[in-house]
Amino acid sequence: MSADTTILTAEQDSQLREIILEVLELDQAELTDTSSFIDDHDADSLLAIEILARIEKDLGVTIPQDALIEMGNLDGVRAVVTRSLGAGTDA
């Protein structure tokens, strides 16, 4: 009974990527799995909160505010969303 068995579908992964591209106003080629939203893409805390809010709205998950610190790149966002989806599987 491990929450780690939850994985993102291709559609969810694509949605995440699209949200980040829109909020940060990036081209597809600019966003990599590990590029830093802050260091590489000049994001600030307001943009980070906007990303979080859009993910919650579009994917129907609840993400604790303290998880924002982990959401510094696409891989981090995937990990947080996967964990949040896993936590809500009995809902």
PyMOL Python script that loads the backbone (N, CA, C, O; Angstrom):
from pymol import cmd

cmd.read_pdbstr("""\
ATOM      1  N   MET A   1       0.831  -1.179   0.000  1.00  0.00           N
ATOM      2  CA  MET A   1       0.000   0.000   0.000  1.00  0.00           C
ATOM      3  C   MET A   1       0.880   1.248   0.000  1.00  0.00           C
ATOM      4  O   MET A   1       0.931   1.989   0.981  1.00  0.00           O
ATOM      5  N   SER A   2       1.548   1.457  -1.082  1.00  0.00           N
ATOM      6  CA  SER A   2       2.474   2.580  -1.209  1.00  0.00           C
ATOM      7  C   SER A   2       1.883   3.655  -2.112  1.00  0.00           C
ATOM      8  O   SER A   2       1.393   3.361  -3.202  1.00  0.00           O
ATOM      9  N   ALA A   3       1.933   4.910  -1.648  1.00  0.00           N
ATOM     10  CA  ALA A   3       1.435   6.027  -2.448  1.00  0.00           C
ATOM     11  C   ALA A   3       2.331   6.278  -3.657  1.00  0.00           C
ATOM     12  O   ALA A   3       1.942   6.974  -4.595  1.00  0.00           O
ATOM     13  N   ASP A   4       3.536   5.705  -3.628  1.00  0.00           N
ATOM     14  CA  ASP A   4       4.474   5.910  -4.727  1.00  0.00           C
ATOM     15  C   ASP A   4       4.038   5.206  -6.008  1.00  0.00           C
ATOM     16  O   ASP A   4       4.624   5.431  -7.067  1.00  0.00           O
ATOM     17  N   THR A   5       3.019   4.359  -5.923  1.00  0.00           N
ATOM     18  CA  THR A   5       2.570   3.644  -7.116  1.00  0.00           C
ATOM     19  C   THR A   5       1.757   4.541  -8.038  1.00  0.00           C
ATOM     20  O   THR A   5       1.513   4.179  -9.189  1.00  0.00           O
ATOM     21  N   THR A   6       1.334   5.704  -7.554  1.00  0.00           N
ATOM     22  CA  THR A   6       0.607   6.652  -8.388  1.00  0.00           C
ATOM     23  C   THR A   6       1.585   7.298  -9.365  1.00  0.00           C
ATOM     24  O   THR A   6       2.622   7.828  -8.967  1.00  0.00           O
ATOM     25  N   ILE A   7       1.242   7.246 -10.632  1.00  0.00           N
ATOM     26  CA  ILE A   7       2.069   7.925 -11.630  1.00  0.00           C
ATOM     27  C   ILE A   7       1.180   8.837 -12.463  1.00  0.00           C
ATOM     28  O   ILE A   7      -0.028   8.627 -12.569  1.00  0.00           O
ATOM     29  N   LEU A   8       1.787   9.830 -13.037  1.00  0.00           N
ATOM     30  CA  LEU A   8       1.036  10.753 -13.877  1.00  0.00           C
ATOM     31  C   LEU A   8       0.729  10.096 -15.212  1.00  0.00           C
ATOM     32  O   LEU A   8       1.565   9.388 -15.774  1.00  0.00           O
ATOM     33  N   THR A   9      -0.461  10.335 -15.708  1.00  0.00           N
ATOM     34  CA  THR A   9      -0.783   9.889 -17.058  1.00  0.00           C
ATOM     35  C   THR A   9      -0.087  10.833 -18.038  1.00  0.00           C
ATOM     36  O   THR A   9       0.350  11.919 -17.658  1.00  0.00           O
ATOM     37  N   ALA A  10       0.011  10.421 -19.273  1.00  0.00           N
ATOM     38  CA  ALA A  10       0.616  11.283 -20.295  1.00  0.00           C
ATOM     39  C   ALA A  10      -0.172  12.591 -20.408  1.00  0.00           C
ATOM     40  O   ALA A  10       0.406  13.657 -20.615  1.00  0.00           O
ATOM     41  N   GLU A  11      -1.481  12.497 -20.270  1.00  0.00           N
ATOM     42  CA  GLU A  11      -2.325  13.695 -20.351  1.00  0.00           C
ATOM     43  C   GLU A  11      -2.053  14.637 -19.189  1.00  0.00           C
ATOM     44  O   GLU A  11      -1.954  15.848 -19.383  1.00  0.00           O
ATOM     45  N   GLN A  12      -1.932  14.089 -17.974  1.00  0.00           N
ATOM     46  CA  GLN A  12      -1.637  14.933 -16.810  1.00  0.00           C
ATOM     47  C   GLN A  12      -0.269  15.575 -16.949  1.00  0.00           C
ATOM     48  O   GLN A  12      -0.102  16.757 -16.645  1.00  0.00           O
ATOM     49  N   ASP A  13       0.705  14.809 -17.403  1.00  0.00           N
ATOM     50  CA  ASP A  13       2.048  15.345 -17.583  1.00  0.00           C
ATOM     51  C   ASP A  13       2.034  16.479 -18.610  1.00  0.00           C
ATOM     52  O   ASP A  13       2.681  17.510 -18.425  1.00  0.00           O
ATOM     53  N   SER A  14       1.304  16.273 -19.667  1.00  0.00           N
ATOM     54  CA  SER A  14       1.180  17.296 -20.704  1.00  0.00           C
ATOM     55  C   SER A  14       0.495  18.544 -20.154  1.00  0.00           C
ATOM     56  O   SER A  14       0.892  19.665 -20.471  1.00  0.00           O
ATOM     57  N   GLN A  15      -0.544  18.347 -19.321  1.00  0.00           N
ATOM     58  CA  GLN A  15      -1.244  19.483 -18.696  1.00  0.00           C
ATOM     59  C   GLN A  15      -0.285  20.284 -17.814  1.00  0.00           C
ATOM     60  O   GLN A  15      -0.272  21.514 -17.857  1.00  0.00           O
ATOM     61  N   LEU A  16       0.513  19.581 -17.020  1.00  0.00           N
ATOM     62  CA  LEU A  16       1.479  20.261 -16.146  1.00  0.00           C
ATOM     63  C   LEU A  16       2.421  21.124 -16.962  1.00  0.00           C
ATOM     64  O   LEU A  16       2.637  22.298 -16.662  1.00  0.00           O
ATOM     65  N   ARG A  17       2.972  20.522 -17.991  1.00  0.00           N
ATOM     66  CA  ARG A  17       3.919  21.227 -18.858  1.00  0.00           C
ATOM     67  C   ARG A  17       3.264  22.466 -19.481  1.00  0.00           C
ATOM     68  O   ARG A  17       3.867  23.538 -19.533  1.00  0.00           O
ATOM     69  N   GLU A  18       2.043  22.305 -19.944  1.00  0.00           N
ATOM     70  CA  GLU A  18       1.320  23.404 -20.588  1.00  0.00           C
ATOM     71  C   GLU A  18       1.052  24.538 -19.604  1.00  0.00           C
ATOM     72  O   GLU A  18       1.198  25.708 -19.957  1.00  0.00           O
ATOM     73  N   ILE A  19       0.664  24.212 -18.386  1.00  0.00           N
ATOM     74  CA  ILE A  19       0.420  25.225 -17.351  1.00  0.00           C
ATOM     75  C   ILE A  19       1.689  26.030 -17.108  1.00  0.00           C
ATOM     76  O   ILE A  19       1.656  27.260 -17.066  1.00  0.00           O
ATOM     77  N   ILE A  20       2.805  25.328 -16.950  1.00  0.00           N
ATOM     78  CA  ILE A  20       4.080  25.999 -16.666  1.00  0.00           C
ATOM     79  C   ILE A  20       4.506  26.866 -17.842  1.00  0.00           C
ATOM     80  O   ILE A  20       4.969  27.991 -17.651  1.00  0.00           O
ATOM     81  N   LEU A  21       4.352  26.351 -19.054  1.00  0.00           N
ATOM     82  CA  LEU A  21       4.700  27.135 -20.241  1.00  0.00           C
ATOM     83  C   LEU A  21       3.859  28.414 -20.312  1.00  0.00           C
ATOM     84  O   LEU A  21       4.378  29.487 -20.619  1.00  0.00           O
ATOM     85  N   GLU A  22       2.563  28.291 -20.026  1.00  0.00           N
ATOM     86  CA  GLU A  22       1.673  29.463 -20.094  1.00  0.00           C
ATOM     87  C   GLU A  22       1.996  30.480 -19.009  1.00  0.00           C
ATOM     88  O   GLU A  22       2.128  31.672 -19.286  1.00  0.00           O
ATOM     89  N   VAL A  23       2.123  30.006 -17.770  1.00  0.00           N
ATOM     90  CA  VAL A  23       2.352  30.936 -16.654  1.00  0.00           C
ATOM     91  C   VAL A  23       3.700  31.643 -16.793  1.00  0.00           C
ATOM     92  O   VAL A  23       3.803  32.847 -16.554  1.00  0.00           O
ATOM     93  N   LEU A  24       4.728  30.892 -17.179  1.00  0.00           N
ATOM     94  CA  LEU A  24       6.062  31.490 -17.296  1.00  0.00           C
ATOM     95  C   LEU A  24       6.310  32.112 -18.671  1.00  0.00           C
ATOM     96  O   LEU A  24       7.369  32.690 -18.916  1.00  0.00           O
ATOM     97  N   GLU A  25       5.331  31.988 -19.561  1.00  0.00           N
ATOM     98  CA  GLU A  25       5.430  32.537 -20.918  1.00  0.00           C
ATOM     99  C   GLU A  25       6.688  32.050 -21.630  1.00  0.00           C
ATOM    100  O   GLU A  25       7.509  32.839 -22.099  1.00  0.00           O
ATOM    101  N   LEU A  26       6.814  30.715 -21.694  1.00  0.00           N
ATOM    102  CA  LEU A  26       7.981  30.089 -22.316  1.00  0.00           C
ATOM    103  C   LEU A  26       7.588  29.359 -23.592  1.00  0.00           C
ATOM    104  O   LEU A  26       6.428  29.000 -23.791  1.00  0.00           O
ATOM    105  N   ASP A  27       8.585  29.147 -24.453  1.00  0.00           N
ATOM    106  CA  ASP A  27       8.414  28.268 -25.605  1.00  0.00           C
ATOM    107  C   ASP A  27       8.712  26.847 -25.159  1.00  0.00           C
ATOM    108  O   ASP A  27       9.431  26.638 -24.182  1.00  0.00           O
ATOM    109  N   GLN A  28       8.157  25.861 -25.876  1.00  0.00           N
ATOM    110  CA  GLN A  28       8.387  24.445 -25.552  1.00  0.00           C
ATOM    111  C   GLN A  28       9.862  24.134 -25.327  1.00  0.00           C
ATOM    112  O   GLN A  28      10.219  23.456 -24.363  1.00  0.00           O
ATOM    113  N   ALA A  29      10.712  24.628 -26.213  1.00  0.00           N
ATOM    114  CA  ALA A  29      12.138  24.293 -26.167  1.00  0.00           C
ATOM    115  C   ALA A  29      12.853  24.858 -24.938  1.00  0.00           C
ATOM    116  O   ALA A  29      13.906  24.354 -24.547  1.00  0.00           O
ATOM    117  N   GLU A  30      12.290  25.892 -24.334  1.00  0.00           N
ATOM    118  CA  GLU A  30      12.948  26.533 -23.190  1.00  0.00           C
ATOM    119  C   GLU A  30      12.785  25.758 -21.888  1.00  0.00           C
ATOM    120  O   GLU A  30      13.617  25.875 -20.988  1.00  0.00           O
ATOM    121  N   LEU A  31      11.723  24.973 -21.780  1.00  0.00           N
ATOM    122  CA  LEU A  31      11.418  24.269 -20.531  1.00  0.00           C
ATOM    123  C   LEU A  31      11.955  22.846 -20.577  1.00  0.00           C
ATOM    124  O   LEU A  31      11.538  22.038 -21.407  1.00  0.00           O
ATOM    125  N   THR A  32      12.889  22.550 -19.670  1.00  0.00           N
ATOM    126  CA  THR A  32      13.383  21.179 -19.541  1.00  0.00           C
ATOM    127  C   THR A  32      12.908  20.631 -18.197  1.00  0.00           C
ATOM    128  O   THR A  32      12.358  21.368 -17.379  1.00  0.00           O
ATOM    129  N   ASP A  33      13.124  19.345 -17.976  1.00  0.00           N
ATOM    130  CA  ASP A  33      12.692  18.723 -16.719  1.00  0.00           C
ATOM    131  C   ASP A  33      13.379  19.345 -15.515  1.00  0.00           C
ATOM    132  O   ASP A  33      12.814  19.382 -14.422  1.00  0.00           O
ATOM    133  N   THR A  34      14.601  19.835 -15.715  1.00  0.00           N
ATOM    134  CA  THR A  34      15.393  20.296 -14.576  1.00  0.00           C
ATOM    135  C   THR A  34      15.738  21.782 -14.618  1.00  0.00           C
ATOM    136  O   THR A  34      16.443  22.270 -13.735  1.00  0.00           O
ATOM    137  N   SER A  35      15.250  22.519 -15.637  1.00  0.00           N
ATOM    138  CA  SER A  35      15.558  23.948 -15.649  1.00  0.00           C
ATOM    139  C   SER A  35      14.835  24.632 -14.488  1.00  0.00           C
ATOM    140  O   SER A  35      13.657  24.378 -14.240  1.00  0.00           O
ATOM    141  N   SER A  36      15.554  25.496 -13.787  1.00  0.00           N
ATOM    142  CA  SER A  36      15.027  26.173 -12.603  1.00  0.00           C
ATOM    143  C   SER A  36      14.079  27.295 -13.012  1.00  0.00           C
ATOM    144  O   SER A  36      14.431  28.164 -13.809  1.00  0.00           O
ATOM    145  N   PHE A  37      12.872  27.261 -12.454  1.00  0.00           N
ATOM    146  CA  PHE A  37      11.911  28.315 -12.764  1.00  0.00           C
ATOM    147  C   PHE A  37      12.467  29.675 -12.362  1.00  0.00           C
ATOM    148  O   PHE A  37      12.283  30.658 -13.080  1.00  0.00           O
ATOM    149  N   ILE A  38      13.139  29.737 -11.230  1.00  0.00           N
ATOM    150  CA  ILE A  38      13.665  31.005 -10.719  1.00  0.00           C
ATOM    151  C   ILE A  38      14.947  31.406 -11.445  1.00  0.00           C
ATOM    152  O   ILE A  38      15.038  32.506 -11.990  1.00  0.00           O
ATOM    153  N   ASP A  39      15.947  30.504 -11.451  1.00  0.00           N
ATOM    154  CA  ASP A  39      17.254  30.858 -12.008  1.00  0.00           C
ATOM    155  C   ASP A  39      17.271  30.921 -13.531  1.00  0.00           C
ATOM    156  O   ASP A  39      17.921  31.792 -14.109  1.00  0.00           O
ATOM    157  N   ASP A  40      16.561  30.004 -14.180  1.00  0.00           N
ATOM    158  CA  ASP A  40      16.610  29.936 -15.640  1.00  0.00           C
ATOM    159  C   ASP A  40      15.484  30.705 -16.326  1.00  0.00           C
ATOM    160  O   ASP A  40      15.631  31.147 -17.465  1.00  0.00           O
ATOM    161  N   HIS A  41      14.356  30.861 -15.625  1.00  0.00           N
ATOM    162  CA  HIS A  41      13.183  31.448 -16.277  1.00  0.00           C
ATOM    163  C   HIS A  41      12.646  32.691 -15.568  1.00  0.00           C
ATOM    164  O   HIS A  41      11.556  33.164 -15.891  1.00  0.00           O
ATOM    165  N   ASP A  42      13.403  33.223 -14.605  1.00  0.00           N
ATOM    166  CA  ASP A  42      13.059  34.477 -13.928  1.00  0.00           C
ATOM    167  C   ASP A  42      11.685  34.480 -13.254  1.00  0.00           C
ATOM    168  O   ASP A  42      11.028  35.519 -13.188  1.00  0.00           O
ATOM    169  N   ALA A  43      11.254  33.330 -12.758  1.00  0.00           N
ATOM    170  CA  ALA A  43       9.971  33.270 -12.044  1.00  0.00           C
ATOM    171  C   ALA A  43      10.141  33.882 -10.657  1.00  0.00           C
ATOM    172  O   ALA A  43      11.223  33.843 -10.071  1.00  0.00           O
ATOM    173  N   ASP A  44       9.051  34.445 -10.147  1.00  0.00           N
ATOM    174  CA  ASP A  44       9.065  34.939  -8.777  1.00  0.00           C
ATOM    175  C   ASP A  44       8.011  34.169  -7.978  1.00  0.00           C
ATOM    176  O   ASP A  44       7.353  33.273  -8.508  1.00  0.00           O
ATOM    177  N   SER A  45       7.858  34.521  -6.711  1.00  0.00           N
ATOM    178  CA  SER A  45       6.946  33.758  -5.859  1.00  0.00           C
ATOM    179  C   SER A  45       5.488  33.884  -6.320  1.00  0.00           C
ATOM    180  O   SER A  45       4.708  32.949  -6.141  1.00  0.00           O
ATOM    181  N   LEU A  46       5.117  35.006  -6.899  1.00  0.00           N
ATOM    182  CA  LEU A  46       3.746  35.148  -7.401  1.00  0.00           C
ATOM    183  C   LEU A  46       3.478  34.190  -8.549  1.00  0.00           C
ATOM    184  O   LEU A  46       2.398  33.607  -8.636  1.00  0.00           O
ATOM    185  N   LEU A  47       4.456  34.027  -9.430  1.00  0.00           N
ATOM    186  CA  LEU A  47       4.293  33.072 -10.532  1.00  0.00           C
ATOM    187  C   LEU A  47       4.240  31.642 -10.000  1.00  0.00           C
ATOM    188  O   LEU A  47       3.492  30.811 -10.514  1.00  0.00           O
ATOM    189  N   ALA A  48       5.036  31.360  -8.970  1.00  0.00           N
ATOM    190  CA  ALA A  48       5.018  30.021  -8.375  1.00  0.00           C
ATOM    191  C   ALA A  48       3.635  29.720  -7.798  1.00  0.00           C
ATOM    192  O   ALA A  48       3.120  28.613  -7.953  1.00  0.00           O
ATOM    193  N   ILE A  49       3.040  30.705  -7.135  1.00  0.00           N
ATOM    194  CA  ILE A  49       1.698  30.523  -6.570  1.00  0.00           C
ATOM    195  C   ILE A  49       0.667  30.365  -7.683  1.00  0.00           C
ATOM    196  O   ILE A  49      -0.277  29.585  -7.556  1.00  0.00           O
ATOM    197  N   GLU A  50       0.851  31.104  -8.770  1.00  0.00           N
ATOM    198  CA  GLU A  50      -0.068  30.980  -9.910  1.00  0.00           C
ATOM    199  C   GLU A  50       0.019  29.582 -10.522  1.00  0.00           C
ATOM    200  O   GLU A  50      -1.002  28.997 -10.884  1.00  0.00           O
ATOM    201  N   ILE A  51       1.243  29.045 -10.637  1.00  0.00           N
ATOM    202  CA  ILE A  51       1.419  27.680 -11.146  1.00  0.00           C
ATOM    203  C   ILE A  51       0.688  26.695 -10.234  1.00  0.00           C
ATOM    204  O   ILE A  51      -0.044  25.826 -10.708  1.00  0.00           O
ATOM    205  N   LEU A  52       0.888  26.837  -8.938  1.00  0.00           N
ATOM    206  CA  LEU A  52       0.244  25.956  -7.961  1.00  0.00           C
ATOM    207  C   LEU A  52      -1.279  26.033  -8.093  1.00  0.00           C
ATOM    208  O   LEU A  52      -1.955  25.004  -8.125  1.00  0.00           O
ATOM    209  N   ALA A  53      -1.813  27.245  -8.170  1.00  0.00           N
ATOM    210  CA  ALA A  53      -3.269  27.423  -8.259  1.00  0.00           C
ATOM    211  C   ALA A  53      -3.830  26.811  -9.543  1.00  0.00           C
ATOM    212  O   ALA A  53      -4.873  26.159  -9.520  1.00  0.00           O
ATOM    213  N   ARG A  54      -3.144  27.020 -10.645  1.00  0.00           N
ATOM    214  CA  ARG A  54      -3.601  26.458 -11.919  1.00  0.00           C
ATOM    215  C   ARG A  54      -3.575  24.929 -11.896  1.00  0.00           C
ATOM    216  O   ARG A  54      -4.490  24.285 -12.408  1.00  0.00           O
ATOM    217  N   ILE A  55      -2.534  24.351 -11.306  1.00  0.00           N
ATOM    218  CA  ILE A  55      -2.442  22.896 -11.222  1.00  0.00           C
ATOM    219  C   ILE A  55      -3.600  22.356 -10.382  1.00  0.00           C
ATOM    220  O   ILE A  55      -4.238  21.370 -10.751  1.00  0.00           O
ATOM    221  N   GLU A  56      -3.863  23.011  -9.251  1.00  0.00           N
ATOM    222  CA  GLU A  56      -4.963  22.561  -8.395  1.00  0.00           C
ATOM    223  C   GLU A  56      -6.297  22.625  -9.145  1.00  0.00           C
ATOM    224  O   GLU A  56      -7.106  21.699  -9.076  1.00  0.00           O
ATOM    225  N   LYS A  57      -6.508  23.712  -9.847  1.00  0.00           N
ATOM    226  CA  LYS A  57      -7.766  23.910 -10.573  1.00  0.00           C
ATOM    227  C   LYS A  57      -7.888  22.935 -11.747  1.00  0.00           C
ATOM    228  O   LYS A  57      -8.910  22.266 -11.899  1.00  0.00           O
ATOM    229  N   ASP A  58      -6.849  22.859 -12.571  1.00  0.00           N
ATOM    230  CA  ASP A  58      -6.929  22.071 -13.800  1.00  0.00           C
ATOM    231  C   ASP A  58      -6.854  20.563 -13.561  1.00  0.00           C
ATOM    232  O   ASP A  58      -7.471  19.793 -14.297  1.00  0.00           O
ATOM    233  N   LEU A  59      -6.105  20.133 -12.541  1.00  0.00           N
ATOM    234  CA  LEU A  59      -5.962  18.703 -12.283  1.00  0.00           C
ATOM    235  C   LEU A  59      -6.812  18.222 -11.115  1.00  0.00           C
ATOM    236  O   LEU A  59      -6.878  17.023 -10.844  1.00  0.00           O
ATOM    237  N   GLY A  60      -7.462  19.150 -10.424  1.00  0.00           N
ATOM    238  CA  GLY A  60      -8.343  18.760  -9.335  1.00  0.00           C
ATOM    239  C   GLY A  60      -7.618  18.140  -8.147  1.00  0.00           C
ATOM    240  O   GLY A  60      -8.127  17.216  -7.513  1.00  0.00           O
ATOM    241  N   VAL A  61      -6.421  18.655  -7.849  1.00  0.00           N
ATOM    242  CA  VAL A  61      -5.672  18.159  -6.692  1.00  0.00           C
ATOM    243  C   VAL A  61      -5.519  19.293  -5.683  1.00  0.00           C
ATOM    244  O   VAL A  61      -5.668  20.467  -6.021  1.00  0.00           O
ATOM    245  N   THR A  62      -5.223  18.925  -4.452  1.00  0.00           N
ATOM    246  CA  THR A  62      -4.922  19.909  -3.424  1.00  0.00           C
ATOM    247  C   THR A  62      -3.449  19.772  -3.064  1.00  0.00           C
ATOM    248  O   THR A  62      -2.988  18.694  -2.690  1.00  0.00           O
ATOM    249  N   ILE A  63      -2.723  20.864  -3.180  1.00  0.00           N
ATOM    250  CA  ILE A  63      -1.284  20.864  -2.913  1.00  0.00           C
ATOM    251  C   ILE A  63      -1.012  21.791  -1.739  1.00  0.00           C
ATOM    252  O   ILE A  63      -1.376  22.966  -1.789  1.00  0.00           O
ATOM    253  N   PRO A  64      -0.377  21.285  -0.680  1.00  0.00           N
ATOM    254  CA  PRO A  64      -0.077  22.163   0.457  1.00  0.00           C
ATOM    255  C   PRO A  64       0.893  23.274   0.058  1.00  0.00           C
ATOM    256  O   PRO A  64       1.818  23.048  -0.721  1.00  0.00           O
ATOM    257  N   GLN A  65       0.676  24.479   0.598  1.00  0.00           N
ATOM    258  CA  GLN A  65       1.536  25.623   0.280  1.00  0.00           C
ATOM    259  C   GLN A  65       3.009  25.332   0.553  1.00  0.00           C
ATOM    260  O   GLN A  65       3.880  25.816  -0.170  1.00  0.00           O
ATOM    261  N   ASP A  66       3.293  24.542   1.595  1.00  0.00           N
ATOM    262  CA  ASP A  66       4.700  24.279   1.912  1.00  0.00           C
ATOM    263  C   ASP A  66       5.384  23.398   0.874  1.00  0.00           C
ATOM    264  O   ASP A  66       6.605  23.240   0.909  1.00  0.00           O
ATOM    265  N   ALA A  67       4.620  22.824  -0.046  1.00  0.00           N
ATOM    266  CA  ALA A  67       5.213  22.033  -1.127  1.00  0.00           C
ATOM    267  C   ALA A  67       5.792  22.932  -2.221  1.00  0.00           C
ATOM    268  O   ALA A  67       6.533  22.465  -3.086  1.00  0.00           O
ATOM    269  N   LEU A  68       5.452  24.215  -2.179  1.00  0.00           N
ATOM    270  CA  LEU A  68       5.960  25.160  -3.189  1.00  0.00           C
ATOM    271  C   LEU A  68       7.484  25.128  -3.280  1.00  0.00           C
ATOM    272  O   LEU A  68       8.047  25.261  -4.367  1.00  0.00           O
ATOM    273  N   ILE A  69       8.146  24.952  -2.147  1.00  0.00           N
ATOM    274  CA  ILE A  69       9.613  24.953  -2.120  1.00  0.00           C
ATOM    275  C   ILE A  69      10.183  23.838  -2.993  1.00  0.00           C
ATOM    276  O   ILE A  69      11.282  23.971  -3.532  1.00  0.00           O
ATOM    277  N   GLU A  70       9.443  22.746  -3.132  1.00  0.00           N
ATOM    278  CA  GLU A  70       9.899  21.610  -3.942  1.00  0.00           C
ATOM    279  C   GLU A  70       9.615  21.807  -5.428  1.00  0.00           C
ATOM    280  O   GLU A  70      10.153  21.087  -6.270  1.00  0.00           O
ATOM    281  N   MET A  71       8.770  22.781  -5.745  1.00  0.00           N
ATOM    282  CA  MET A  71       8.288  22.946  -7.115  1.00  0.00           C
ATOM    283  C   MET A  71       9.147  23.929  -7.902  1.00  0.00           C
ATOM    284  O   MET A  71       8.624  24.839  -8.546  1.00  0.00           O
ATOM    285  N   GLY A  72      10.452  23.745  -7.852  1.00  0.00           N
ATOM    286  CA  GLY A  72      11.375  24.666  -8.507  1.00  0.00           C
ATOM    287  C   GLY A  72      11.673  24.348  -9.956  1.00  0.00           C
ATOM    288  O   GLY A  72      12.255  25.161 -10.674  1.00  0.00           O
ATOM    289  N   ASN A  73      11.269  23.152 -10.385  1.00  0.00           N
ATOM    290  CA  ASN A  73      11.438  22.772 -11.786  1.00  0.00           C
ATOM    291  C   ASN A  73      10.357  21.754 -12.134  1.00  0.00           C
ATOM    292  O   ASN A  73       9.580  21.348 -11.269  1.00  0.00           O
ATOM    293  N   LEU A  74      10.308  21.343 -13.395  1.00  0.00           N
ATOM    294  CA  LEU A  74       9.250  20.444 -13.846  1.00  0.00           C
ATOM    295  C   LEU A  74       9.291  19.104 -13.111  1.00  0.00           C
ATOM    296  O   LEU A  74       8.241  18.563 -12.765  1.00  0.00           O
ATOM    297  N   ASP A  75      10.474  18.567 -12.871  1.00  0.00           N
ATOM    298  CA  ASP A  75      10.575  17.311 -12.125  1.00  0.00           C
ATOM    299  C   ASP A  75      10.012  17.460 -10.713  1.00  0.00           C
ATOM    300  O   ASP A  75       9.323  16.566 -10.223  1.00  0.00           O
ATOM    301  N   GLY A  76      10.298  18.575 -10.063  1.00  0.00           N
ATOM    302  CA  GLY A  76       9.778  18.830  -8.723  1.00  0.00           C
ATOM    303  C   GLY A  76       8.266  18.939  -8.714  1.00  0.00           C
ATOM    304  O   GLY A  76       7.601  18.417  -7.819  1.00  0.00           O
ATOM    305  N   VAL A  77       7.724  19.625  -9.720  1.00  0.00           N
ATOM    306  CA  VAL A  77       6.270  19.756  -9.838  1.00  0.00           C
ATOM    307  C   VAL A  77       5.646  18.372 -10.017  1.00  0.00           C
ATOM    308  O   VAL A  77       4.642  18.050  -9.381  1.00  0.00           O
ATOM    309  N   ARG A  78       6.244  17.560 -10.882  1.00  0.00           N
ATOM    310  CA  ARG A  78       5.724  16.194 -11.094  1.00  0.00           C
ATOM    311  C   ARG A  78       5.703  15.407  -9.792  1.00  0.00           C
ATOM    312  O   ARG A  78       4.724  14.719  -9.500  1.00  0.00           O
ATOM    313  N   ALA A  79       6.779  15.502  -9.000  1.00  0.00           N
ATOM    314  CA  ALA A  79       6.865  14.747  -7.747  1.00  0.00           C
ATOM    315  C   ALA A  79       5.776  15.185  -6.771  1.00  0.00           C
ATOM    316  O   ALA A  79       5.119  14.348  -6.151  1.00  0.00           O
ATOM    317  N   VAL A  80       5.585  16.502  -6.636  1.00  0.00           N
ATOM    318  CA  VAL A  80       4.574  17.024  -5.713  1.00  0.00           C
ATOM    319  C   VAL A  80       3.172  16.626  -6.175  1.00  0.00           C
ATOM    320  O   VAL A  80       2.353  16.196  -5.363  1.00  0.00           O
ATOM    321  N   VAL A  81       2.891  16.765  -7.463  1.00  0.00           N
ATOM    322  CA  VAL A  81       1.558  16.440  -7.982  1.00  0.00           C
ATOM    323  C   VAL A  81       1.296  14.939  -7.853  1.00  0.00           C
ATOM    324  O   VAL A  81       0.193  14.530  -7.490  1.00  0.00           O
ATOM    325  N   THR A  82       2.297  14.127  -8.147  1.00  0.00           N
ATOM    326  CA  THR A  82       2.145  12.670  -8.022  1.00  0.00           C
ATOM    327  C   THR A  82       1.817  12.307  -6.574  1.00  0.00           C
ATOM    328  O   THR A  82       0.933  11.488  -6.322  1.00  0.00           O
ATOM    329  N   ARG A  83       2.522  12.913  -5.631  1.00  0.00           N
ATOM    330  CA  ARG A  83       2.268  12.668  -4.214  1.00  0.00           C
ATOM    331  C   ARG A  83       0.853  13.119  -3.832  1.00  0.00           C
ATOM    332  O   ARG A  83       0.153  12.416  -3.103  1.00  0.00           O
ATOM    333  N   SER A  84       0.437  14.275  -4.317  1.00  0.00           N
ATOM    334  CA  SER A  84      -0.891  14.791  -4.007  1.00  0.00           C
ATOM    335  C   SER A  84      -1.990  13.922  -4.610  1.00  0.00           C
ATOM    336  O   SER A  84      -3.022  13.695  -3.979  1.00  0.00           O
ATOM    337  N   LEU A  85      -1.772  13.439  -5.825  1.00  0.00           N
ATOM    338  CA  LEU A  85      -2.740  12.536  -6.454  1.00  0.00           C
ATOM    339  C   LEU A  85      -2.824  11.224  -5.671  1.00  0.00           C
ATOM    340  O   LEU A  85      -3.911  10.680  -5.478  1.00  0.00           O
ATOM    341  N   GLY A  86      -1.680  10.722  -5.224  1.00  0.00           N
ATOM    342  CA  GLY A  86      -1.642   9.489  -4.443  1.00  0.00           C
ATOM    343  C   GLY A  86      -2.369   9.632  -3.126  1.00  0.00           C
ATOM    344  O   GLY A  86      -3.018   8.694  -2.663  1.00  0.00           O
ATOM    345  N   ALA A  87      -2.261  10.809  -2.517  1.00  0.00           N
ATOM    346  CA  ALA A  87      -2.902  11.058  -1.221  1.00  0.00           C
ATOM    347  C   ALA A  87      -4.415  11.153  -1.365  1.00  0.00           C
ATOM    348  O   ALA A  87      -5.153  10.923  -0.407  1.00  0.00           O
ATOM    349  N   GLY A  88      -4.868  11.489  -2.557  1.00  0.00           N
ATOM    350  CA  GLY A  88      -6.303  11.662  -2.737  1.00  0.00           C
ATOM    351  C   GLY A  88      -6.986  10.507  -3.431  1.00  0.00           C
ATOM    352  O   GLY A  88      -8.107  10.662  -3.916  1.00  0.00           O
ATOM    353  N   THR A  89      -6.338   9.341  -3.495  1.00  0.00           N
ATOM    354  CA  THR A  89      -6.917   8.240  -4.256  1.00  0.00           C
ATOM    355  C   THR A  89      -8.177   7.660  -3.628  1.00  0.00           C
ATOM    356  O   THR A  89      -8.971   7.037  -4.333  1.00  0.00           O
ATOM    357  N   ASP A  90      -8.390   7.844  -2.309  1.00  0.00           N
ATOM    358  CA  ASP A  90      -9.624   7.294  -1.742  1.00  0.00           C
ATOM    359  C   ASP A  90     -10.767   8.308  -1.762  1.00  0.00           C
ATOM    360  O   ASP A  90     -11.856   8.023  -1.263  1.00  0.00           O
ATOM    361  N   ALA A  91     -10.533   9.458  -2.318  1.00  0.00           N
ATOM    362  CA  ALA A  91     -11.587  10.488  -2.347  1.00  0.00           C
ATOM    363  C   ALA A  91     -12.630  10.173  -3.399  1.00  0.00           C
ATOM    364  O   ALA A  91     -13.588  10.928  -3.564  1.00  0.00           O
TER     365      ALA A  91
END
""", "prot")
cmd.dss("prot")
cmd.show_as("cartoon", "prot")
cmd.util.cbc("prot")
cmd.orient("prot")
